[in-house]
Amino acid sequence: MARVRLTVAERREELLRAAIEQIEARGVAAVRIADVASTLGVSNALVLYHFSTKEKLVAAAFTHAAEEDLAHLRKLLGRRTSALRRLRAAVRWYAPTGQAKGWRLWIEGWAVALREPTLQEVARNLDKRWKAALAEVIVEGVTAGEFHCPDPEATALRLTALLDGLAVQLTSYAGAVPRSRAQAWVDEALARELGLERTALMR
C-alpha cells in the first residue's frame, strides 16, 4: 500500500510527536535523529530536511508540547463556570497526580535548558504564560467575591513551584510520596492561598 502523502505541516506534526515520544522514552541526551526517523519509517534525511539539527528538533518538540498544554489550559480556564472551579480544574490537571503532560518530558527539558539557551527560552515562556493565566483567573475570583487573595501573581508562583516540585518527586523517585498524599497537599495549598477551607474545593 502506498504511503499517504502528507502536507508540510502534517509531516512536521508527525515528526514532532515522534520526537516527544522518543524524548520521553530515552531522554534528550540519548535520543537520536535515527530514533525519530525509525519510529515513522522515514529517512534521517527527511527529519533533517524539516529541522536541520537534533537541537532544533528537540527545541521544536518542546515548543509543540508547551503549546498543546497551554491550549488545554485555555480550554479549562475558558469554561462558563466559577473562577474557583476553573482554577481547581487547571491546578488538578497540571498536578503530577492529574492528566497533564508527560512529566518526564519536562524534567528532561528543564535539565537540558540549563545548557541550551533556545530550550531555556521555551521553558521560560511556558512558565510565564502558565503563571499569568492562573493569576488572571485568581483576579477574576477575587473580583467576583469568590475568595480572597492579596497577591495573585505570588500565589500563582507558589502553586506552580509546588506542583513542579511534586512532579520531580513523583516522577524521579517512585514511591517517595503517595499520589493521594500529593493530591491532598495540592488541595490544601490551593485552599490556603485563597483563604478557603479545603471542603470548599469539593463543591
PyMOL commands that set and color helices and strands:
alter all, ss='L'
color gray80, all
select helices_A, chain A and resi 8-26+33-40+44-51+54-77+83-94+103-113+117-143+152-172+179-193+198-202
alter helices_A, ss='H'
color red, helices_A
deselect
rebuild
show_as cartoon
